[in-house]
Amino acid sequence: MTNYLISFPAGAMSVPAEEMAAVGDAARAVIREAKAAGVYVFGGGINGDVAPLMVASDRTVTPGTYPQTKGFDGGFCVLRLPSRDAAIVWAARIATACRCSQELREFGHDPET
């Protein structure tokens, strides 16, 4: 089994305000299905109200982030699945619920984690 990250940036969603409740309901339904299927690992959305911090190895903390991730926001989930094809199926289900394309990435296997 492999872990897959399925995610989207907040700007990818172009949903009228009056339809957001329905989108949220649909997304939560897919996550409930993933939990019932035993493939759900973790998910959530980045809290845009809390600024990111950089934490160095010497424990120095500074506000901000890497320049290439400055715009990181949106939602994500991690699913443990038997194949990339299965991950594509779940990503498509999430894309349908959220009404936007999803980015699919595979985690590398590390027997220590």
PyMOL CGO cylinders between C-alpha atoms (Angstrom):
from pymol import cmd
from pymol.cgo import CYLINDER

trace = [
    CYLINDER, 0.00, 0.00, 0.00, 1.20, 3.49, -0.84, 0.3, 1, 1, 1, 1, 1, 1,
    CYLINDER, 1.20, 3.49, -0.84, 0.22, 6.88, 0.57, 0.3, 1, 1, 1, 1, 1, 1,
    CYLINDER, 0.22, 6.88, 0.57, -1.02, 9.46, -1.91, 0.3, 1, 1, 1, 1, 1, 1,
    CYLINDER, -1.02, 9.46, -1.91, -1.45, 13.19, -1.42, 0.3, 1, 1, 1, 1, 1, 1,
    CYLINDER, -1.45, 13.19, -1.42, -4.53, 14.58, -3.15, 0.3, 1, 1, 1, 1, 1, 1,
    CYLINDER, -4.53, 14.58, -3.15, -4.70, 18.37, -2.96, 0.3, 1, 1, 1, 1, 1, 1,
    CYLINDER, -4.70, 18.37, -2.96, -5.81, 21.63, -4.53, 0.3, 1, 1, 1, 1, 1, 1,
    CYLINDER, -5.81, 21.63, -4.53, -5.02, 25.32, -3.99, 0.3, 1, 1, 1, 1, 1, 1,
    CYLINDER, -5.02, 25.32, -3.99, -7.86, 27.46, -2.65, 0.3, 1, 1, 1, 1, 1, 1,
    CYLINDER, -7.86, 27.46, -2.65, -7.86, 29.54, -5.84, 0.3, 1, 1, 1, 1, 1, 1,
    CYLINDER, -7.86, 29.54, -5.84, -8.74, 26.49, -7.92, 0.3, 1, 1, 1, 1, 1, 1,
    CYLINDER, -8.74, 26.49, -7.92, -12.28, 26.50, -6.55, 0.3, 1, 1, 1, 1, 1, 1,
    CYLINDER, -12.28, 26.50, -6.55, -14.58, 28.77, -8.52, 0.3, 1, 1, 1, 1, 1, 1,
    CYLINDER, -14.58, 28.77, -8.52, -17.87, 28.08, -6.81, 0.3, 1, 1, 1, 1, 1, 1,
    CYLINDER, -17.87, 28.08, -6.81, -20.64, 30.62, -6.20, 0.3, 1, 1, 1, 1, 1, 1,
    CYLINDER, -20.64, 30.62, -6.20, -21.13, 31.39, -2.51, 0.3, 1, 1, 1, 1, 1, 1,
    CYLINDER, -21.13, 31.39, -2.51, -24.62, 29.93, -2.51, 0.3, 1, 1, 1, 1, 1, 1,
    CYLINDER, -24.62, 29.93, -2.51, -23.22, 26.55, -3.68, 0.3, 1, 1, 1, 1, 1, 1,
    CYLINDER, -23.22, 26.55, -3.68, -20.34, 26.29, -1.17, 0.3, 1, 1, 1, 1, 1, 1,
    CYLINDER, -20.34, 26.29, -1.17, -22.46, 24.43, 1.41, 0.3, 1, 1, 1, 1, 1, 1,
    CYLINDER, -22.46, 24.43, 1.41, -23.32, 21.78, -1.19, 0.3, 1, 1, 1, 1, 1, 1,
    CYLINDER, -23.32, 21.78, -1.19, -19.65, 21.48, -2.18, 0.3, 1, 1, 1, 1, 1, 1,
    CYLINDER, -19.65, 21.48, -2.18, -18.68, 21.05, 1.47, 0.3, 1, 1, 1, 1, 1, 1,
    CYLINDER, -18.68, 21.05, 1.47, -21.33, 18.37, 1.94, 0.3, 1, 1, 1, 1, 1, 1,
    CYLINDER, -21.33, 18.37, 1.94, -20.16, 16.53, -1.19, 0.3, 1, 1, 1, 1, 1, 1,
    CYLINDER, -20.16, 16.53, -1.19, -16.51, 16.68, -0.14, 0.3, 1, 1, 1, 1, 1, 1,
    CYLINDER, -16.51, 16.68, -0.14, -17.28, 15.42, 3.36, 0.3, 1, 1, 1, 1, 1, 1,
    CYLINDER, -17.28, 15.42, 3.36, -19.33, 12.57, 1.84, 0.3, 1, 1, 1, 1, 1, 1,
    CYLINDER, -19.33, 12.57, 1.84, -16.32, 11.41, -0.22, 0.3, 1, 1, 1, 1, 1, 1,
    CYLINDER, -16.32, 11.41, -0.22, -14.10, 11.57, 2.87, 0.3, 1, 1, 1, 1, 1, 1,
    CYLINDER, -14.10, 11.57, 2.87, -16.66, 9.51, 4.81, 0.3, 1, 1, 1, 1, 1, 1,
    CYLINDER, -16.66, 9.51, 4.81, -16.56, 6.95, 1.97, 0.3, 1, 1, 1, 1, 1, 1,
    CYLINDER, -16.56, 6.95, 1.97, -12.74, 6.88, 2.11, 0.3, 1, 1, 1, 1, 1, 1,
    CYLINDER, -12.74, 6.88, 2.11, -12.90, 6.30, 5.88, 0.3, 1, 1, 1, 1, 1, 1,
    CYLINDER, -12.90, 6.30, 5.88, -15.47, 3.53, 5.44, 0.3, 1, 1, 1, 1, 1, 1,
    CYLINDER, -15.47, 3.53, 5.44, -13.23, 1.92, 2.80, 0.3, 1, 1, 1, 1, 1, 1,
    CYLINDER, -13.23, 1.92, 2.80, -10.30, 2.03, 5.23, 0.3, 1, 1, 1, 1, 1, 1,
    CYLINDER, -10.30, 2.03, 5.23, -8.08, 4.13, 2.92, 0.3, 1, 1, 1, 1, 1, 1,
    CYLINDER, -8.08, 4.13, 2.92, -8.25, 7.49, 4.71, 0.3, 1, 1, 1, 1, 1, 1,
    CYLINDER, -8.25, 7.49, 4.71, -5.07, 8.53, 6.54, 0.3, 1, 1, 1, 1, 1, 1,
    CYLINDER, -5.07, 8.53, 6.54, -5.40, 12.27, 7.17, 0.3, 1, 1, 1, 1, 1, 1,
    CYLINDER, -5.40, 12.27, 7.17, -6.84, 15.40, 5.61, 0.3, 1, 1, 1, 1, 1, 1,
    CYLINDER, -6.84, 15.40, 5.61, -7.76, 18.98, 6.13, 0.3, 1, 1, 1, 1, 1, 1,
    CYLINDER, -7.76, 18.98, 6.13, -7.35, 22.50, 4.91, 0.3, 1, 1, 1, 1, 1, 1,
    CYLINDER, -7.35, 22.50, 4.91, -4.59, 25.01, 5.49, 0.3, 1, 1, 1, 1, 1, 1,
    CYLINDER, -4.59, 25.01, 5.49, -5.71, 27.66, 7.99, 0.3, 1, 1, 1, 1, 1, 1,
    CYLINDER, -5.71, 27.66, 7.99, -5.12, 30.90, 6.09, 0.3, 1, 1, 1, 1, 1, 1,
    CYLINDER, -5.12, 30.90, 6.09, -5.70, 32.94, 9.25, 0.3, 1, 1, 1, 1, 1, 1,
    CYLINDER, -5.70, 32.94, 9.25, -2.50, 31.63, 10.85, 0.3, 1, 1, 1, 1, 1, 1,
    CYLINDER, -2.50, 31.63, 10.85, 0.76, 32.80, 9.28, 0.3, 1, 1, 1, 1, 1, 1,
    CYLINDER, 0.76, 32.80, 9.28, 3.42, 30.18, 8.50, 0.3, 1, 1, 1, 1, 1, 1,
    CYLINDER, 3.42, 30.18, 8.50, 6.72, 30.09, 10.37, 0.3, 1, 1, 1, 1, 1, 1,
    CYLINDER, 6.72, 30.09, 10.37, 10.18, 28.88, 9.46, 0.3, 1, 1, 1, 1, 1, 1,
    CYLINDER, 10.18, 28.88, 9.46, 11.82, 26.82, 12.22, 0.3, 1, 1, 1, 1, 1, 1,
    CYLINDER, 11.82, 26.82, 12.22, 15.57, 26.27, 11.88, 0.3, 1, 1, 1, 1, 1, 1,
    CYLINDER, 15.57, 26.27, 11.88, 17.61, 23.41, 13.31, 0.3, 1, 1, 1, 1, 1, 1,
    CYLINDER, 17.61, 23.41, 13.31, 18.84, 25.74, 16.07, 0.3, 1, 1, 1, 1, 1, 1,
    CYLINDER, 18.84, 25.74, 16.07, 15.18, 26.42, 16.96, 0.3, 1, 1, 1, 1, 1, 1,
    CYLINDER, 15.18, 26.42, 16.96, 15.28, 29.95, 15.57, 0.3, 1, 1, 1, 1, 1, 1,
    CYLINDER, 15.28, 29.95, 15.57, 11.76, 30.89, 14.50, 0.3, 1, 1, 1, 1, 1, 1,
    CYLINDER, 11.76, 30.89, 14.50, 11.11, 33.50, 11.84, 0.3, 1, 1, 1, 1, 1, 1,
    CYLINDER, 11.11, 33.50, 11.84, 7.87, 34.53, 10.17, 0.3, 1, 1, 1, 1, 1, 1,
    CYLINDER, 7.87, 34.53, 10.17, 7.31, 33.45, 6.59, 0.3, 1, 1, 1, 1, 1, 1,
    CYLINDER, 7.31, 33.45, 6.59, 8.03, 30.45, 4.43, 0.3, 1, 1, 1, 1, 1, 1,
    CYLINDER, 8.03, 30.45, 4.43, 10.10, 29.29, 1.49, 0.3, 1, 1, 1, 1, 1, 1,
    CYLINDER, 10.10, 29.29, 1.49, 9.48, 31.63, -1.47, 0.3, 1, 1, 1, 1, 1, 1,
    CYLINDER, 9.48, 31.63, -1.47, 8.20, 28.79, -3.67, 0.3, 1, 1, 1, 1, 1, 1,
    CYLINDER, 8.20, 28.79, -3.67, 5.53, 27.84, -1.12, 0.3, 1, 1, 1, 1, 1, 1,
    CYLINDER, 5.53, 27.84, -1.12, 4.39, 31.35, -0.22, 0.3, 1, 1, 1, 1, 1, 1,
    CYLINDER, 4.39, 31.35, -0.22, 0.99, 30.71, -1.84, 0.3, 1, 1, 1, 1, 1, 1,
    CYLINDER, 0.99, 30.71, -1.84, 0.43, 27.26, -0.32, 0.3, 1, 1, 1, 1, 1, 1,
    CYLINDER, 0.43, 27.26, -0.32, -3.20, 27.05, 0.72, 0.3, 1, 1, 1, 1, 1, 1,
    CYLINDER, -3.20, 27.05, 0.72, -6.26, 24.98, 0.03, 0.3, 1, 1, 1, 1, 1, 1,
    CYLINDER, -6.26, 24.98, 0.03, -7.26, 21.49, 1.02, 0.3, 1, 1, 1, 1, 1, 1,
    CYLINDER, -7.26, 21.49, 1.02, -5.69, 18.07, 0.97, 0.3, 1, 1, 1, 1, 1, 1,
    CYLINDER, -5.69, 18.07, 0.97, -6.03, 14.49, 2.07, 0.3, 1, 1, 1, 1, 1, 1,
    CYLINDER, -6.03, 14.49, 2.07, -3.70, 11.54, 2.32, 0.3, 1, 1, 1, 1, 1, 1,
    CYLINDER, -3.70, 11.54, 2.32, -5.09, 8.17, 1.29, 0.3, 1, 1, 1, 1, 1, 1,
    CYLINDER, -5.09, 8.17, 1.29, -3.38, 4.77, 1.58, 0.3, 1, 1, 1, 1, 1, 1,
    CYLINDER, -3.38, 4.77, 1.58, -4.16, 2.88, -1.61, 0.3, 1, 1, 1, 1, 1, 1,
    CYLINDER, -4.16, 2.88, -1.61, -3.03, -0.25, -3.44, 0.3, 1, 1, 1, 1, 1, 1,
    CYLINDER, -3.03, -0.25, -3.44, -2.15, 1.46, -6.74, 0.3, 1, 1, 1, 1, 1, 1,
    CYLINDER, -2.15, 1.46, -6.74, -1.79, 4.70, -8.67, 0.3, 1, 1, 1, 1, 1, 1,
    CYLINDER, -1.79, 4.70, -8.67, -4.91, 3.73, -10.63, 0.3, 1, 1, 1, 1, 1, 1,
    CYLINDER, -4.91, 3.73, -10.63, -6.89, 3.53, -7.39, 0.3, 1, 1, 1, 1, 1, 1,
    CYLINDER, -6.89, 3.53, -7.39, -5.48, 6.94, -6.38, 0.3, 1, 1, 1, 1, 1, 1,
    CYLINDER, -5.48, 6.94, -6.38, -6.65, 8.41, -9.69, 0.3, 1, 1, 1, 1, 1, 1,
    CYLINDER, -6.65, 8.41, -9.69, -10.16, 7.09, -9.04, 0.3, 1, 1, 1, 1, 1, 1,
    CYLINDER, -10.16, 7.09, -9.04, -10.26, 8.69, -5.58, 0.3, 1, 1, 1, 1, 1, 1,
    CYLINDER, -10.26, 8.69, -5.58, -8.74, 11.96, -6.88, 0.3, 1, 1, 1, 1, 1, 1,
    CYLINDER, -8.74, 11.96, -6.88, -11.47, 12.10, -9.53, 0.3, 1, 1, 1, 1, 1, 1,
    CYLINDER, -11.47, 12.10, -9.53, -14.14, 11.56, -6.88, 0.3, 1, 1, 1, 1, 1, 1,
    CYLINDER, -14.14, 11.56, -6.88, -12.70, 14.41, -4.82, 0.3, 1, 1, 1, 1, 1, 1,
    CYLINDER, -12.70, 14.41, -4.82, -12.41, 16.61, -7.93, 0.3, 1, 1, 1, 1, 1, 1,
    CYLINDER, -12.41, 16.61, -7.93, -16.10, 16.02, -8.65, 0.3, 1, 1, 1, 1, 1, 1,
    CYLINDER, -16.10, 16.02, -8.65, -17.09, 16.86, -5.08, 0.3, 1, 1, 1, 1, 1, 1,
    CYLINDER, -17.09, 16.86, -5.08, -14.88, 19.97, -4.86, 0.3, 1, 1, 1, 1, 1, 1,
    CYLINDER, -14.88, 19.97, -4.86, -15.62, 21.03, -8.45, 0.3, 1, 1, 1, 1, 1, 1,
    CYLINDER, -15.62, 21.03, -8.45, -11.93, 21.54, -9.25, 0.3, 1, 1, 1, 1, 1, 1,
    CYLINDER, -11.93, 21.54, -9.25, -9.00, 19.48, -10.46, 0.3, 1, 1, 1, 1, 1, 1,
    CYLINDER, -9.00, 19.48, -10.46, -6.87, 17.75, -7.86, 0.3, 1, 1, 1, 1, 1, 1,
    CYLINDER, -6.87, 17.75, -7.86, -3.10, 17.35, -7.78, 0.3, 1, 1, 1, 1, 1, 1,
    CYLINDER, -3.10, 17.35, -7.78, -2.02, 13.76, -7.13, 0.3, 1, 1, 1, 1, 1, 1,
    CYLINDER, -2.02, 13.76, -7.13, 1.37, 12.95, -5.62, 0.3, 1, 1, 1, 1, 1, 1,
    CYLINDER, 1.37, 12.95, -5.62, 2.82, 9.70, -4.36, 0.3, 1, 1, 1, 1, 1, 1,
    CYLINDER, 2.82, 9.70, -4.36, 4.78, 9.54, -1.12, 0.3, 1, 1, 1, 1, 1, 1,
    CYLINDER, 4.78, 9.54, -1.12, 8.08, 7.71, -1.26, 0.3, 1, 1, 1, 1, 1, 1,
    CYLINDER, 8.08, 7.71, -1.26, 8.25, 4.53, 0.78, 0.3, 1, 1, 1, 1, 1, 1,
    CYLINDER, 8.25, 4.53, 0.78, 10.33, 4.66, 3.94, 0.3, 1, 1, 1, 1, 1, 1,
    CYLINDER, 10.33, 4.66, 3.94, 10.13, 1.59, 6.19, 0.3, 1, 1, 1, 1, 1, 1,
    CYLINDER, 10.13, 1.59, 6.19, 10.94, 3.79, 9.21, 0.3, 1, 1, 1, 1, 1, 1,
    CYLINDER, 10.94, 3.79, 9.21, 7.76, 5.88, 8.85, 0.3, 1, 1, 1, 1, 1, 1,
]
cmd.load_cgo(trace, "trace")
